[in-house]
Amino acid sequence: MITEIFGFLAVSSMVTMYALEKRSHIYVLGFAASCAAASLYAVLIHSWPFALVEGVWALVALRRWLQVRPPGQS
């Protein structure tokens, strides 16, 4: 039950952060974190293809955040 709630929150967060990405660079970082959480959920339920795809999305989003964040911010 707890695992399903975690998965629901991770995927809901992904959708929300993705929808808000154009408003601020912080939502891009939130999307990356949400993808990482969804990947962790997939590992917990032993869904390895989903875990791999979400892990890749997390890295892509993190790379995009590094490109869109304001200069001088880490």
C-alpha positions in Angstrom: 0.0 0.0 0.0 2.7 2.5 0.9 4.6 1.6 -2.3 1.6 2.3 -4.4 1.1 5.7 -2.7 4.7 6.5 -3.3 4.4 5.6 -7.0 1.2 7.7 -7.3 2.9 10.7 -5.8 6.0 10.3 -7.9 4.1 10.1 -11.2 1.7 12.9 -10.2 4.6 15.1 -9.3 6.2 14.3 -12.7 3.1 15.4 -14.6 2.8 18.6 -12.5 6.4 19.6 -12.8 6.4 18.9 -16.6 3.3 21.1 -17.0 5.0 23.9 -15.1 8.5 23.7 -16.6 8.2 26.8 -18.7 7.4 28.9 -15.7 10.8 28.5 -13.9 14.0 26.4 -14.1 13.2 25.1 -10.6 10.3 23.0 -12.1 12.8 21.4 -14.5 14.8 20.3 -11.5 11.6 19.2 -9.8 10.8 17.1 -12.9 14.2 15.5 -12.7 13.7 14.6 -9.0 10.2 13.3 -9.8 11.6 11.1 -12.6 14.2 9.7 -10.1 11.5 9.0 -7.6 9.5 7.2 -10.3 12.6 5.2 -11.2 13.0 4.2 -7.5 9.3 3.2 -7.4 9.9 1.0 -10.5 12.8 -0.7 -8.8 10.7 -1.3 -5.7 8.1 -3.1 -7.8 10.7 -4.9 -9.9 9.7 -3.2 -13.2 13.2 -2.9 -14.6 12.4 -1.5 -18.0 10.4 1.3 -16.4 13.1 1.9 -13.9 15.7 2.3 -16.7 13.5 4.6 -18.8 12.7 6.9 -15.8 16.3 6.9 -14.8 17.3 8.1 -18.2 14.6 10.8 -18.1 15.9 11.9 -14.8 19.4 12.4 -16.3 18.0 14.1 -19.4 16.0 16.5 -17.2 19.0 17.2 -14.9 21.1 18.0 -17.9 18.4 20.3 -19.2 18.2 22.0 -15.8 22.0 22.6 -15.9 21.5 24.4 -19.3 18.4 26.5 -18.4 19.3 27.6 -14.8 20.4 31.2 -14.4 24.2 31.9 -14.7 26.1 31.5 -11.4 23.5 29.3 -9.8 24.3 25.8 -8.7 
